[in-house]
Amino acid sequence: MKIAMWSGPRNLSTAMMYAFANRADCAVVDEPFYAAYLARTNLHHPMRDQILAAQPQDPEIVAEALSGPNPDGKDHYYQKHMTHHMVTGVPRDWMRDVVNVFLIRHPARVVASYTARREAPVLDDIGFRQQEALCREVLDFGEPIVIDSHDVREHPRLMLEKLCESIGLPFSEEMLTWPPGGHRSDGVWAPHWYGAVWNSTGFAGPEGPLPRLDGAAAQLAAQAMPFYEDLAARKL
């Protein structure tokens, strides 16, 4: 089985990757289209040069690998994707060969976390618009699965059991914990973004109240809300 997990940044995506990576039967890949995205947009993200050097910049090569044999002969292949990486020129036909899951998080939480690491983001940086559009594309050929990171943190076992059942994968206790210190499949950008999850051994506890935003951050979260609400209506 191949599982494509679609999210924006700051969305529990790395912890979810670690949960699947800790299964003995599952290989993982971390944001394989990142270099292709940077090459096409010419955006200046943290560690841009290292990312461009670490991954193929041709999205056709990436897509072919995603559709090919699972790494290390594993039964399952978990693919962590950022929705905003799917810019014009990045192929999508391979999406018909995977189980597509959409990991969502309330925009206020995403914006508060993202702005702590990168200044002045815009809507296309945080992936909500692209996530909703990709979900609609999947509806043309299958049934998308949506899971909310808030629910995972509230009830990790229950939500992972639901997720596994929905994709036809047996649940494994191994998904609830992982060793500290990161994973060998982490992207080269991990030192900039993954500090908290490197120090973790499982999902963090329930989230508190929504953060209070003002100014441009509040406006950005408001822009993202309609896309989040559309996806949330489909969640497990």
C-alpha distance (Angstrom), angle and dihedral (degrees) to the residues before:
residue distance angle dihedral
M1 . . .
K2 3.79 . .
I3 3.82 117.5 .
A4 3.81 121.0 -166.1
M5 3.81 110.2 -162.7
W6 3.80 111.3 -162.0
S7 3.78 121.3 -161.2
G8 3.76 143.8 133.9
P9 3.80 123.5 -112.7
R10 3.81 123.9 -69.8
N11 3.77 91.1 26.1
L12 3.83 108.7 121.8
S13 3.79 86.8 -92.1
T14 3.79 96.4 132.2
A15 3.80 93.1 48.1
M16 3.80 89.2 51.0
M17 3.80 89.6 50.7
Y18 3.80 89.8 51.5
A19 3.82 90.4 50.3
F20 3.79 91.5 56.5
A21 3.82 93.0 38.6
N22 3.79 89.6 58.6
R23 3.81 90.5 62.0
A24 3.78 111.0 98.9
D25 3.81 90.4 -138.3
C26 3.82 99.1 51.0
A27 3.81 135.6 82.1
V28 3.81 120.1 -163.7
V29 3.79 138.5 -157.8
D30 3.80 126.0 -160.2
E31 3.84 118.0 -135.6
P32 3.81 96.9 -41.9
F33 3.83 95.0 -174.9
Y34 3.83 94.9 54.5
A35 3.82 96.4 102.6
A36 3.80 92.3 43.4
Y37 3.81 89.1 51.3
L38 3.80 93.2 51.0
A39 3.80 92.0 45.7
R40 3.81 92.0 53.2
T41 3.79 98.9 41.9
N42 3.82 98.2 35.8
L43 3.79 87.7 -141.6
H44 3.78 118.7 161.2
H45 3.79 107.4 -128.4
P46 3.80 124.7 167.8
M47 3.84 109.9 -76.5
R48 3.81 91.4 10.5
D49 3.82 95.9 156.2
Q50 3.79 93.1 48.8
I51 3.81 91.5 49.5
L52 3.80 93.1 49.7
A53 3.80 89.7 50.9
A54 3.80 95.3 45.7
Q55 3.82 101.5 53.3
P56 3.82 138.4 38.8
Q57 3.79 110.6 -89.9
D58 3.80 92.4 -156.2
P59 3.82 107.3 87.7
E60 3.81 91.7 -157.9
I61 3.81 89.3 63.7
V62 3.80 90.1 49.2
A63 3.80 93.2 48.7
E64 3.80 91.6 49.4
A65 3.81 90.7 53.6
L66 3.80 92.1 48.1
S67 3.80 90.4 54.4
G68 3.80 95.1 42.5
P69 3.81 130.8 83.1
N70 3.78 116.7 -41.1
P71 3.81 112.3 -99.6
D72 3.81 118.3 -99.6
G73 3.81 91.0 8.3
K74 3.81 91.2 -77.4
D75 3.80 120.0 163.7
H76 3.81 92.1 -130.0
Y77 3.81 135.8 35.8
Y78 3.81 120.5 -157.2
Q79 3.80 113.7 -160.7
K80 3.80 117.9 -164.4
H81 3.82 108.7 -154.1
M82 3.79 134.8 -179.7
T83 3.79 110.9 -140.5
H84 3.82 94.0 -143.6
H85 3.81 90.1 60.8
M86 3.82 90.0 70.6
V87 3.79 95.9 88.6
T88 3.81 126.7 153.4
G89 3.79 110.3 -58.8
V90 3.80 96.0 31.0
P91 3.84 107.5 115.5
R92 3.79 119.9 -122.1
D93 3.79 104.4 -179.0
W94 3.82 90.3 95.6
M95 3.84 87.9 65.7
R96 3.81 88.4 78.3
D97 3.81 89.2 65.7
V98 3.82 97.0 55.6
V99 3.80 138.7 60.5
N100 3.80 105.0 -105.0
V101 3.81 117.3 -144.8
F102 3.80 125.4 178.2
L103 3.79 118.5 -148.6
I104 3.80 111.2 -160.1
R105 3.80 135.6 -173.7
H106 3.80 132.7 -175.6
P107 3.82 109.4 -87.2
A108 3.80 94.0 -128.0
R109 3.81 90.5 60.1
V110 3.80 93.0 44.9
V111 3.80 93.7 49.1
A112 3.80 93.8 46.1
S113 3.81 91.2 51.6
Y114 3.80 96.7 41.2
T115 3.80 96.3 49.0
A116 3.79 89.2 54.2
R117 3.82 87.8 64.7
R118 3.82 104.9 30.1
E119 3.78 129.8 28.4
A120 3.79 127.7 -123.8
P121 3.82 102.1 -0.3
V122 3.79 119.9 -172.3
L123 3.80 129.5 -148.9
D124 3.80 94.8 -90.2
D125 3.83 90.5 55.2
I126 3.80 94.5 63.2
G127 3.78 98.6 47.2
F128 3.81 104.7 -132.7
R129 3.79 96.4 122.5
Q130 3.79 91.9 46.8
Q131 3.81 92.3 44.9
E132 3.79 93.0 55.8
A133 3.81 91.2 45.5
L134 3.82 92.2 50.6
C135 3.79 90.3 49.3
R136 3.79 89.7 55.0
E137 3.80 90.3 49.7
V138 3.79 90.5 53.4
L139 3.80 89.4 52.9
D140 3.82 87.5 67.2
F141 3.80 91.5 67.5
G142 3.79 108.6 13.5
E143 3.77 149.6 -3.9
P144 3.82 114.0 -74.8
I145 3.80 118.3 -142.5
V146 3.81 118.6 -140.1
I147 3.79 126.4 -164.5
D148 3.80 127.7 177.5
S149 3.80 118.9 -134.9
H150 3.81 89.5 -144.1
D151 3.80 89.6 61.5
V152 3.81 91.9 47.2
R153 3.79 91.5 54.3
E154 3.80 90.9 45.0
H155 3.81 95.2 49.3
P156 3.83 110.9 8.5
R157 3.79 98.1 172.5
L158 3.80 95.6 43.0
M159 3.80 94.5 47.6
L160 3.79 95.0 44.5
E161 3.79 89.2 49.4
K162 3.82 89.1 51.2
L163 3.78 91.7 47.2
C164 3.79 93.6 49.2
E165 3.80 91.6 47.7
S166 3.81 91.6 49.7
I167 3.82 92.5 53.8
G168 3.79 96.0 39.8
L169 3.80 96.4 -110.6
P170 3.82 123.3 132.5
F171 3.80 111.6 -115.4
S172 3.80 116.2 -114.4
E173 3.81 127.8 -157.7
E174 3.81 86.4 -140.1
M175 3.81 89.0 75.9
L176 3.80 93.9 68.8
T177 3.81 97.1 65.6
W178 3.80 139.3 25.3
P179 3.81 137.3 -179.8
P180 3.83 117.2 -86.5
G181 3.77 121.0 -112.3
G182 3.78 104.2 58.8
H183 3.80 133.0 -85.6
R184 3.80 133.1 -80.3
S185 3.82 89.3 -118.7
D186 3.83 93.6 58.6
G187 3.78 114.2 127.1
V188 3.80 118.6 -108.9
W189 3.83 87.8 -106.4
A190 3.82 91.7 64.4
P191 3.85 96.2 103.2
H192 3.81 89.7 62.3
W193 3.81 98.4 44.9
Y194 3.82 111.9 19.2
G195 3.80 104.6 61.1
A196 3.79 96.7 116.3
V197 3.79 96.2 45.0
W198 3.82 91.1 45.9
N199 3.80 86.8 61.5
S200 3.80 93.0 48.3
T201 3.78 131.5 91.2
G202 3.80 96.6 -170.8
F203 3.78 143.5 -5.5
A204 3.80 115.9 -43.2
G205 3.78 117.2 -113.8
P206 3.80 126.7 -94.3
E207 3.79 116.9 -49.1
G208 3.79 120.5 -110.9
P209 3.80 127.4 -131.9
L210 3.77 118.6 -40.5
P211 3.81 112.7 -84.2
R212 3.78 117.0 -105.0
L213 3.79 111.9 -117.6
D214 3.75 131.5 -172.3
G215 3.76 139.1 -177.5
A216 3.79 118.1 4.0
A217 3.81 92.4 -6.4
A218 3.80 92.0 57.2
Q219 3.80 90.8 47.0
L220 3.80 91.3 51.0
A221 3.80 92.6 50.6
A222 3.81 89.8 49.3
Q223 3.81 90.4 52.4
A224 3.79 90.3 53.3
M225 3.81 97.1 46.3
P226 3.83 99.3 84.4
F227 3.82 90.8 54.3
Y228 3.80 91.9 46.9
E229 3.81 92.2 48.2
D230 3.80 92.3 50.9
L231 3.80 90.6 52.9
A232 3.80 94.2 41.4
A233 3.81 89.8 58.9
R234 3.83 87.1 67.2
K235 3.80 99.7 44.3
L236 3.79 126.0 126.9
